[in-house]
Amino acid sequence: MKTPKPRKLPSGSWFVQLRLGGESFSYTADTDTECTRWAQLTKAQYLVNARVTRKTLPKDRTLKQCMEAYIKKYKAVLSPSTVRGYTQIKDNRFKPWTEKPLKSVDWQQMINDELDARSAKTVRSAWYFVHAVLKDAGLPVPDVKLAAVPVTEIPFLQPEEILPFVAEVRGKSFEIPVLLELHGLRLSEVLALDWSRVDLKKGIITIRGAKVRSTDGMAEKKTNKNLTSSRTVPIMIPALKDALEAATDKTGLVWPHTPNPLLNDVKRSCKKAGVTVVGNHGLRHSFASLCYHLGVSERQLMAWGGWADYQTMHKIYIRLAQSDESVAQAAVAGFFAAH
């Protein structure tokens, strides 16, 4: 099994892709050396794990033990935040069934018991992990019924609400991270943004890497959520440029703080501004909807926001502004009124 050679992307970054066991794994870095080292390490880890055959599974192995084995096996290639999520499922979901031998687990009852304490969405996500664990271990995956997940929409700012919000956060200690999110950056990208990637003369920000929650606190990722997430975003809000220029220390991380208070800061600012109360990710939704409202091309919006495909952008992020809906409704009504 040869280690593939990295290739240079138009953005200047290097990219390498591996296929292991029928699955594809990719990595993006600043140099070809980093990509090569990652590929070599990932391949070596896979070969070691491949030696542990399915025959070595004890007959009385518990679901928790299978989960632990899965996390250990793929830890090197998973995002720290994904490992954290899987670990939380292992430790907190489907008790006490996870401690029983697999042969004695009533899978549907396990699902039903968890639904008594957790939302349908939480249980569904946890079951998907269990499904992957059993399949990877070469064990039969039981056919279970899951509760329907109600559709919930993340609140976002209407176009006419954005300027009052920007005015409210002006001069606040959290102004920079919040306005970066209003440029379409994910919170994980904001936390990893280094001053070396902020070019105030050209008025652009280069997005590379992310900082996510892990089992040991916060962890840095050299790669973003997907290949298109590594991108360049122009500084379009004057208040953000002013805040960045006014910063006295332009070394290291742009926002070297914990993300925990930001959610309350954003919600509190929304209430003071008298606008829709949104969360941090709601600002990213607001950015996408504003661009759609202003007629920004979908290709340009994908480039700025780092979305991998049109379907994701449309289904999740582009939301119709109430003013746009009113105009459309009036146009249709006007057509019929005139005839």
SERO-745738 format. One record per residue (C-alpha): residue number from 1; chain; x, y, z. Coordinates in steps of 0.25 Angstrom, whole numbers, plus 5000, padded with zeros to 4 digits. Example, Ala and Ser with C-alpha at 12.3 -4.5 7.8 and 13.67 -1.06 7.14 Angstrom:
<sites>
     i   ch     c1     c2     c3
     1    A   5049   4982   5031
     2    A   5055   4996   5029
</sites>
This chain:
<sites>
     i   ch     c1     c2     c3
     1    A   5000   5000   5000
     2    A   5007   5012   4995
     3    A   5006   5026   5002
     4    A   5000   5036   4992
     5    A   5007   5048   4988
     6    A   5001   5062   4992
     7    A   4997   5072   4982
     8    A   4996   5087   4982
     9    A   4983   5094   4982
    10    A   4980   5107   4975
    11    A   4979   5113   4989
    12    A   4994   5110   4992
    13    A   4990   5099   5002
    14    A   4994   5084   5000
    15    A   4984   5073   4999
    16    A   4986   5058   5001
    17    A   4975   5047   5000
    18    A   4976   5032   5005
    19    A   4967   5020   5003
    20    A   4967   5010   5014
    21    A   4958   4999   5015
    22    A   4948   5004   5005
    23    A   4947   5018   5012
    24    A   4953   5031   5007
    25    A   4961   5040   5017
    26    A   4967   5054   5013
    27    A   4976   5064   5019
    28    A   4979   5079   5016
    29    A   4992   5086   5021
    30    A   5001   5098   5018
    31    A   5012   5089   5013
    32    A   5014   5076   5006
    33    A   5023   5070   5017
    34    A   5011   5072   5027
    35    A   5002   5064   5017
    36    A   5012   5053   5015
    37    A   5014   5051   5030
    38    A   4999   5051   5033
    39    A   4997   5040   5022
    40    A   5009   5032   5027
    41    A   5003   5032   5041
    42    A   4989   5029   5037
    43    A   4993   5017   5028
    44    A   5002   5012   5039
    45    A   4991   5013   5049
    46    A   4981   5006   5040
    47    A   4991   4994   5037
    48    A   4992   4992   5052
    49    A   4977   4992   5055
    50    A   4975   4983   5043
    51    A   4983   4972   5050
    52    A   4972   4971   5060
    53    A   4962   4962   5054
    54    A   4947   4960   5057
    55    A   4950   4947   5062
    56    A   4957   4953   5074
    57    A   4944   4959   5079
    58    A   4940   4952   5092
    59    A   4926   4946   5092
    60    A   4922   4953   5105
    61    A   4927   4967   5100
    62    A   4918   4978   5104
    63    A   4914   4990   5095
    64    A   4922   4999   5103
    65    A   4935   4991   5100
    66    A   4931   4991   5085
    67    A   4930   5006   5086
    68    A   4943   5008   5093
    69    A   4950   4999   5082
    70    A   4944   5007   5071
    71    A   4948   5020   5077
    72    A   4962   5015   5079
    73    A   4963   5009   5065
    74    A   4959   5022   5058
    75    A   4964   5033   5068
    76    A   4976   5037   5059
    77    A   4967   5040   5047
    78    A   4955   5046   5054
    79    A   4953   5061   5058
    80    A   4955   5063   5073
    81    A   4941   5068   5074
    82    A   4936   5055   5068
    83    A   4944   5047   5077
    84    A   4938   5056   5089
    85    A   4924   5053   5084
    86    A   4926   5038   5082
    87    A   4932   5038   5096
    88    A   4920   5045   5102
    89    A   4911   5035   5096
    90    A   4919   5023   5101
    91    A   4919   5029   5115
    92    A   4905   5035   5116
    93    A   4895   5028   5106
    94    A   4887   5015   5106
    95    A   4890   5012   5121
    96    A   4890   5001   5127
    97    A   4889   4993   5113
    98    A   4903   4997   5109
    99    A   4909   4989   5121
   100    A   4901   4976   5117
   101    A   4907   4966   5108
   102    A   4903   4968   5094
   103    A   4895   4955   5093
   104    A   4886   4960   5104
   105    A   4883   4974   5099
   106    A   4868   4977   5095
   107    A   4871   4987   5085
   108    A   4858   4993   5083
   109    A   4855   4994   5098
   110    A   4869   5001   5099
   111    A   4864   5011   5089
   112    A   4851   5013   5096
   113    A   4857   5014   5110
   114    A   4867   5025   5104
   115    A   4855   5033   5098
   116    A   4849   5034   5112
   117    A   4860   5043   5116
   118    A   4866   5049   5103
   119    A   4860   5056   5091
   120    A   4858   5048   5078
   121    A   4869   5055   5071
   122    A   4879   5052   5082
   123    A   4875   5037   5082
   124    A   4876   5036   5067
   125    A   4890   5042   5067
   126    A   4894   5032   5078
   127    A   4888   5021   5070
   128    A   4896   5024   5057
   129    A   4909   5023   5065
   130    A   4904   5009   5071
   131    A   4901   5005   5057
   132    A   4915   5009   5052
   133    A   4921   5002   5064
   134    A   4914   4989   5061
   135    A   4916   4989   5046
   136    A   4931   4991   5048
   137    A   4932   4980   5058
   138    A   4926   4970   5048
   139    A   4913   4968   5056
   140    A   4899   4968   5051
   141    A   4892   4982   5052
   142    A   4878   4980   5058
   143    A   4866   4986   5051
   144    A   4860   4996   5061
   145    A   4850   5007   5060
   146    A   4854   5021   5063
   147    A   4845   5033   5067
   148    A   4843   5044   5057
   149    A   4851   5056   5059
   150    A   4843   5069   5058
   151    A   4848   5080   5049
   152    A   4854   5091   5056
   153    A   4859   5104   5050
   154    A   4871   5112   5056
   155    A   4867   5126   5058
   156    A   4874   5137   5049
   157    A   4874   5152   5047
   158    A   4865   5158   5037
   159    A   4873   5168   5027
   160    A   4867   5180   5034
   161    A   4871   5174   5048
   162    A   4886   5173   5045
   163    A   4890   5187   5045
   164    A   4884   5190   5059
   165    A   4891   5177   5064
   166    A   4904   5182   5059
   167    A   4902   5196   5065
   168    A   4899   5189   5079
   169    A   4912   5181   5079
   170    A   4920   5193   5074
   171    A   4932   5195   5084
   172    A   4928   5182   5092
   173    A   4940   5173   5097
   174    A   4933   5162   5088
   175    A   4931   5170   5076
   176    A   4942   5164   5067
   177    A   4938   5149   5068
   178    A   4923   5153   5067
   179    A   4925   5161   5054
   180    A   4934   5150   5049
   181    A   4922   5140   5050
   182    A   4914   5151   5042
   183    A   4924   5149   5031
   184    A   4920   5134   5030
   185    A   4931   5128   5039
   186    A   4928   5116   5048
   187    A   4931   5118   5063
   188    A   4942   5108   5062
   189    A   4949   5116   5051
   190    A   4948   5129   5059
   191    A   4955   5122   5070
   192    A   4966   5117   5062
   193    A   4968   5130   5054
   194    A   4983   5136   5055
   195    A   4987   5150   5053
   196    A   4996   5145   5042
   197    A   4984   5142   5034
   198    A   4978   5156   5035
   199    A   4982   5165   5024
   200    A   4977   5179   5027
   201    A   4983   5186   5016
   202    A   4976   5177   5006
   203    A   4964   5175   5015
   204    A   4964   5160   5014
   205    A   4964   5149   5024
   206    A   4969   5135   5021
   207    A   4962   5123   5028
   208    A   4971   5111   5031
   209    A   4969   5101   5042
   210    A   4959   5101   5054
   211    A   4959   5100   5069
   212    A   4948   5090   5074
   213    A   4944   5084   5087
   214    A   4951   5070   5090
   215    A   4951   5061   5102
   216    A   4963   5069   5108
   217    A   4957   5083   5106
   218    A   4960   5091   5093
   219    A   4968   5085   5082
   220    A   4974   5091   5069
   221    A   4971   5085   5055
   222    A   4980   5088   5044
   223    A   4969   5085   5034
   224    A   4955   5091   5033
   225    A   4941   5084   5033
   226    A   4943   5081   5018
   227    A   4952   5084   5007
   228    A   4945   5097   5002
   229    A   4945   5102   5017
   230    A   4959   5107   5014
   231    A   4956   5120   5008
   232    A   4959   5135   5007
   233    A   4948   5144   5012
   234    A   4947   5159   5010
   235    A   4945   5169   5021
   236    A   4931   5175   5018
   237    A   4926   5181   5031
   238    A   4933   5194   5034
   239    A   4932   5192   5049
   240    A   4940   5179   5048
   241    A   4951   5186   5040
   242    A   4951   5197   5051
   243    A   4951   5187   5062
   244    A   4963   5179   5056
   245    A   4971   5192   5053
   246    A   4969   5197   5067
   247    A   4974   5184   5074
   248    A   4987   5187   5081
   249    A   4993   5173   5081
   250    A   4993   5167   5067
   251    A   5001   5154   5070
   252    A   4996   5140   5072
   253    A   4981   5137   5072
   254    A   4971   5148   5069
   255    A   4961   5143   5079
   256    A   4970   5136   5090
   257    A   4958   5133   5099
   258    A   4949   5122   5103
   259    A   4936   5122   5094
   260    A   4927   5119   5106
   261    A   4922   5134   5109
   262    A   4920   5137   5094
   263    A   4906   5130   5093
   264    A   4901   5139   5105
   265    A   4908   5151   5099
   266    A   4901   5149   5086
   267    A   4887   5147   5092
   268    A   4888   5158   5101
   269    A   4892   5168   5090
   270    A   4880   5163   5082
   271    A   4870   5166   5093
   272    A   4877   5180   5095
   273    A   4876   5183   5080
   274    A   4861   5178   5080
   275    A   4864   5168   5069
   276    A   4862   5153   5068
   277    A   4869   5146   5078
   278    A   4880   5137   5071
   279    A   4891   5128   5075
   280    A   4906   5128   5070
   281    A   4902   5119   5058
   282    A   4890   5127   5055
   283    A   4899   5138   5051
   284    A   4905   5129   5040
   285    A   4891   5127   5036
   286    A   4888   5142   5036
   287    A   4900   5144   5027
   288    A   4895   5134   5017
   289    A   4881   5139   5017
   290    A   4886   5154   5015
   291    A   4895   5150   5003
   292    A   4883   5143   4997
   293    A   4874   5155   5000
   294    A   4884   5164   4993
   295    A   4885   5155   4981
   296    A   4899   5150   4983
   297    A   4902   5139   4974
   298    A   4901   5125   4980
   299    A   4915   5122   4975
   300    A   4921   5134   4982
   301    A   4913   5131   4995
   302    A   4918   5117   4995
   303    A   4933   5122   4993
   304    A   4931   5132   5005
   305    A   4924   5122   5014
   306    A   4932   5110   5011
   307    A   4920   5101   5008
   308    A   4923   5088   5000
   309    A   4911   5087   4992
   310    A   4898   5095   4988
   311    A   4889   5085   4995
   312    A   4895   5088   5008
   313    A   4895   5103   5006
   314    A   4880   5103   5002
   315    A   4874   5093   5011
   316    A   4881   5098   5024
   317    A   4886   5112   5022
   318    A   4879   5120   5012
   319    A   4866   5125   5019
   320    A   4855   5134   5012
   321    A   4855   5148   5018
   322    A   4841   5152   5022
   323    A   4842   5165   5014
   324    A   4845   5156   5002
   325    A   4833   5147   5004
   326    A   4824   5159   5006
   327    A   4829   5165   4992
   328    A   4827   5152   4985
   329    A   4813   5150   4991
   330    A   4809   5164   4987
   331    A   4814   5162   4973
   332    A   4806   5149   4971
   333    A   4793   5156   4977
   334    A   4796   5168   4968
   335    A   4796   5159   4956
   336    A   4782   5153   4959
   337    A   4776   5167   4964
   338    A   4780   5173   4950
   339    A   4772   5162   4942
</sites>
